[in-house]
Amino acid sequence: MLEFHEVPDDLKNLIDDYLDGVISAQGMKELESRLRANDEARHYFVRYVRLHTDLGLAARAQLA
């Protein structure tokens, strides 16, 4: 399983752009292609998205 420091910066940037809602159409194609082609990248993506979601929910809960 890929650790954070092992993930290429350009893949991290694509994932961040996706989560921030600013990914371009070309970026989305690139992200999809890389996730389809690499099982470890998919696992990293899922873990990162879960963490992003959990942190967002925790932050909202503290504001309530």
FENNORRA-V780642 format. One record per residue. N is the residue number from 1. RES is the residue in one letter. PHI is phi in whole degrees, 0 to 359 (999 if undefined). Layout:
n=N res=RES phi=PHI
n=N res=RES phi=PHI
This chain:
n=1 res=M phi=999
n=2 res=L phi=289
n=3 res=E phi=266
n=4 res=F phi=308
n=5 res=H phi=289
n=6 res=E phi=267
n=7 res=V phi=278
n=8 res=P phi=302
n=9 res=D phi=302
n=10 res=D phi=293
n=11 res=L phi=289
n=12 res=K phi=302
n=13 res=N phi=296
n=14 res=L phi=298
n=15 res=I phi=295
n=16 res=D phi=299
n=17 res=D phi=298
n=18 res=Y phi=299
n=19 res=L phi=292
n=20 res=D phi=278
n=21 res=G phi=75
n=22 res=V phi=241
n=23 res=I phi=290
n=24 res=S phi=281
n=25 res=A phi=299
n=26 res=Q phi=293
n=27 res=G phi=297
n=28 res=M phi=295
n=29 res=K phi=299
n=30 res=E phi=296
n=31 res=L phi=298
n=32 res=E phi=301
n=33 res=S phi=298
n=34 res=R phi=292
n=35 res=L phi=290
n=36 res=R phi=295
n=37 res=A phi=275
n=38 res=N phi=225
n=39 res=D phi=300
n=40 res=E phi=294
n=41 res=A phi=296
n=42 res=R phi=298
n=43 res=H phi=298
n=44 res=Y phi=298
n=45 res=F phi=303
n=46 res=V phi=297
n=47 res=R phi=299
n=48 res=Y phi=293
n=49 res=V phi=294
n=50 res=R phi=299
n=51 res=L phi=298
n=52 res=H phi=301
n=53 res=T phi=295
n=54 res=D phi=299
n=55 res=L phi=295
n=56 res=G phi=296
n=57 res=L phi=294
n=58 res=A phi=295
n=59 res=A phi=296
n=60 res=R phi=294
n=61 res=A phi=294
n=62 res=Q phi=290
n=63 res=L phi=281
n=64 res=A phi=281
